[in-house]
Amino acid sequence: MFTGIVEEVGEVIGIDQVPNAARLSVAGPLVTTDVEHGDSVAVNGVCLTVVDIAGSSFTVDVVHETLQRSSLAKVHIGDRVNLERAMAVGDRLGGHIMQGHVDGTGTYLARDPSGVTRFALPRALSRYVVEKGSIAVDGVSLTVASVTEDEFAVALIPTTLEMTNLGTKTPGDPVNLEVDVLAKYVEKLVACHLPPAEPGKAPGDNGPDLQE
């Protein structure tokens, strides 16, 4: 489990293709101070298992399923990535409860001078995103300022821009999105009490099709 409070911005220093996966080597001087083989580290919001440690860098394997669902398939050597070690029991929950299981990808659109930043949102995820609710963007816990069917906005403070890779995003850049897991559980629990769903729609949803 993670909280979405990024500990440091690391750098991708190696990418190797292995059967049905990609092996990433990431420089992270802070997270490697106590990380061990088998530990979990969130890389741009994706929970990955450490398979090797070498000095101030660590290596993780990214399986095909994760490459399909996240932006990690598009990373290059030199890219800056947000890093967070798994939370320990008793730690302060500074952000919100996150699993590191990416639900899909969005797209960075723009940021205005006040820090309000807009991202494109897949319609299949829009029903889980609510104003003043929580969402993780590249592993950063953020509060939703506004949301429509196909985009949402958050307000990024200077500290977030400085201490995560969100401050270096340019229009068109993909970002990993993880919605609040509680919303997905609630949907499943109440689904049996809702009218039958039309093809391509969620139970009880008379809105637009879920296709992106």
C-alpha positions as CSV (number, residue, x, y, z in Angstrom):
1,M,0.0,0.0,0.0
2,F,1.1,3.6,-0.7
3,T,-0.1,7.1,0.2
4,G,0.8,9.1,-2.9
5,I,3.4,11.2,-1.1
6,V,6.4,11.0,-3.5
7,E,9.7,10.5,-1.6
8,E,12.0,11.4,-4.5
9,V,12.2,11.7,-8.2
10,G,14.4,9.0,-9.7
11,E,15.9,8.5,-13.1
12,V,15.5,5.5,-15.5
13,I,19.1,4.4,-16.2
14,G,18.4,1.1,-18.0
15,I,15.8,-0.7,-20.0
16,D,16.1,-4.4,-21.0
17,Q,13.5,-6.5,-22.8
18,V,12.9,-9.9,-21.2
19,P,10.3,-12.5,-22.1
20,N,6.8,-11.0,-21.7
21,A,8.2,-8.1,-19.6
22,A,10.6,-5.2,-19.5
23,R,13.3,-4.8,-16.9
24,L,13.8,-1.3,-15.6
25,S,16.8,0.0,-13.7
26,V,16.1,3.2,-11.7
27,A,18.5,5.4,-9.8
28,G,17.0,6.3,-6.4
29,P,19.5,7.3,-3.7
30,L,16.8,7.8,-1.1
31,V,14.6,4.7,-1.6
32,T,17.6,2.4,-1.9
33,T,18.8,3.3,1.6
34,D,16.7,0.5,3.1
35,V,14.9,-1.2,0.3
36,E,15.6,-5.0,0.0
37,H,15.0,-7.7,-2.6
38,G,11.3,-8.4,-2.8
39,D,10.2,-5.0,-1.5
40,S,7.6,-2.9,-3.3
41,V,8.3,0.5,-4.8
42,A,5.8,2.6,-6.7
43,V,7.3,3.9,-9.9
44,N,5.1,6.6,-11.4
45,G,2.3,5.1,-9.3
46,V,2.9,1.5,-10.4
47,C,3.6,-1.0,-7.6
48,L,6.6,-3.0,-8.7
49,T,8.8,-5.6,-6.9
50,V,12.5,-5.0,-6.5
51,V,14.5,-7.8,-8.0
52,D,18.0,-6.4,-7.7
53,I,19.8,-3.6,-5.9
54,A,23.1,-2.1,-7.0
55,G,24.4,0.8,-4.9
56,S,21.9,3.7,-5.3
57,S,19.9,2.0,-8.0
58,F,17.3,-0.8,-8.1
59,T,15.8,-3.0,-10.8
60,V,12.2,-4.1,-11.3
61,D,10.4,-6.2,-13.8
62,V,7.3,-4.8,-15.6
63,V,5.1,-7.5,-16.9
64,H,3.1,-7.3,-20.1
65,E,-0.2,-6.6,-18.3
66,T,1.3,-3.6,-16.6
67,L,2.9,-2.3,-19.8
68,Q,-0.5,-2.4,-21.4
69,R,-2.3,-0.5,-18.6
70,S,0.3,2.1,-17.7
71,S,2.7,4.6,-19.3
72,L,5.8,2.6,-18.4
73,A,5.8,1.1,-21.9
74,K,6.8,4.5,-23.1
75,V,9.6,5.4,-20.7
76,H,13.1,6.1,-22.0
77,I,16.5,6.2,-20.4
78,G,16.9,9.5,-18.7
79,D,13.2,9.9,-17.9
80,R,12.4,11.2,-14.4
81,V,10.0,9.0,-12.4
82,N,8.2,9.5,-9.1
83,L,9.3,7.0,-6.4
84,E,7.6,5.9,-3.2
85,R,8.4,3.0,-0.9
86,A,5.5,1.0,0.5
87,M,4.1,2.5,3.6
88,A,4.9,0.9,7.0
89,V,2.3,0.2,9.6
90,G,2.1,3.2,11.9
91,D,3.2,5.7,9.3
92,R,1.2,8.9,8.8
93,L,-1.3,8.7,6.0
94,G,-0.4,12.0,4.3
95,G,-2.2,11.4,1.0
96,H,-4.8,8.7,0.5
97,I,-4.9,4.9,0.4
98,M,-3.4,3.7,-2.9
99,Q,-2.7,0.2,-4.1
100,G,-0.3,1.1,-6.9
101,H,-2.6,-0.7,-9.4
102,V,-3.0,1.7,-12.3
103,D,-6.5,1.8,-13.7
104,G,-5.6,3.5,-17.0
105,T,-3.7,6.4,-18.5
106,G,-4.7,10.0,-19.0
107,T,-3.0,12.9,-20.8
108,Y,-1.5,16.1,-19.5
109,L,-3.3,19.0,-21.1
110,A,-2.3,22.3,-19.6
111,R,-1.5,24.3,-16.4
112,D,-2.5,27.9,-15.8
113,P,-0.4,30.4,-13.8
114,S,-2.3,29.6,-10.6
115,G,-1.3,26.0,-10.7
116,V,-4.6,24.6,-11.8
117,T,-3.7,21.6,-14.1
118,R,-5.9,19.8,-16.5
119,F,-5.7,16.1,-17.6
120,A,-7.7,14.2,-20.1
121,L,-9.7,11.4,-18.4
122,P,-10.8,8.1,-20.1
123,R,-14.6,8.0,-20.0
124,A,-14.4,4.5,-18.5
125,L,-12.9,6.0,-15.4
126,S,-14.9,9.3,-15.2
127,R,-17.7,7.8,-13.0
128,Y,-15.1,7.1,-10.2
129,V,-13.8,10.6,-10.1
130,V,-15.7,13.2,-8.1
131,E,-15.1,16.8,-7.1
132,K,-13.0,17.1,-3.9
133,G,-12.3,13.4,-4.1
134,S,-8.8,11.8,-4.4
135,I,-7.0,10.6,-7.5
136,A,-3.4,9.5,-8.1
137,V,-1.6,11.0,-11.0
138,D,1.8,9.3,-11.7
139,G,1.7,8.2,-8.1
140,V,1.0,11.6,-6.7
141,S,-2.0,11.9,-4.3
142,L,-4.1,14.8,-5.5
143,T,-7.5,16.4,-4.8
144,V,-9.9,16.8,-7.7
145,A,-10.9,20.4,-8.2
146,S,-13.3,19.8,-11.0
147,V,-14.3,17.0,-13.3
148,T,-16.3,16.4,-16.6
149,E,-16.9,13.3,-18.6
150,D,-13.5,13.5,-20.4
151,E,-11.2,15.6,-18.2
152,F,-10.4,16.7,-14.7
153,A,-8.4,19.4,-13.0
154,V,-6.3,19.6,-9.8
155,A,-4.5,22.5,-8.2
156,L,-0.7,21.8,-7.9
157,I,1.1,23.8,-5.2
158,P,4.8,24.8,-5.9
159,T,6.1,22.1,-3.6
160,T,4.4,19.4,-5.7
161,L,5.8,20.9,-8.9
162,E,9.3,20.9,-7.4
163,M,9.3,17.5,-5.7
164,T,7.6,15.4,-8.4
165,N,7.9,15.0,-12.1
166,L,4.5,16.8,-12.7
167,G,6.4,20.1,-12.9
168,T,8.2,18.9,-16.1
169,K,5.1,17.6,-17.9
170,T,4.3,19.0,-21.4
171,P,1.0,18.9,-23.2
172,G,0.4,15.4,-24.6
173,D,2.5,13.5,-22.0
174,P,0.8,10.4,-20.7
175,V,0.2,9.9,-17.0
176,N,-0.8,7.0,-14.9
177,L,-4.2,7.2,-13.1
178,E,-5.4,5.3,-10.1
179,V,-8.9,6.1,-9.0
180,D,-10.2,5.7,-5.4
181,V,-10.5,1.9,-4.9
182,L,-13.5,2.4,-2.5
183,A,-15.6,3.7,-5.5
184,K,-15.0,0.5,-7.4
185,Y,-16.0,-1.7,-4.5
186,V,-19.2,0.3,-3.9
187,E,-20.1,0.0,-7.5
188,K,-19.8,-3.7,-7.5
189,L,-21.7,-4.1,-4.2
190,V,-24.7,-2.0,-5.4
191,A,-24.7,-3.3,-9.0
192,C,-27.2,-6.1,-8.2
193,H,-29.7,-3.5,-7.1
194,L,-29.4,-1.4,-10.2
195,P,-31.3,-1.7,-13.5
196,P,-29.6,-4.0,-16.1
197,A,-26.8,-2.3,-17.9
198,E,-27.1,-1.5,-21.6
199,P,-24.3,-2.9,-23.8
200,G,-21.1,-0.9,-23.2
201,K,-22.3,0.9,-20.1
202,A,-21.9,0.4,-16.4
203,P,-24.9,-0.9,-14.3
204,G,-27.5,1.9,-13.9
205,D,-25.6,4.2,-16.3
206,N,-27.6,6.0,-18.9
207,G,-24.7,8.2,-19.9
208,P,-22.3,7.9,-22.7
209,D,-20.7,4.7,-23.8
210,L,-17.6,3.6,-21.9
211,Q,-15.4,3.4,-25.0
212,E,-12.6,6.0,-25.0
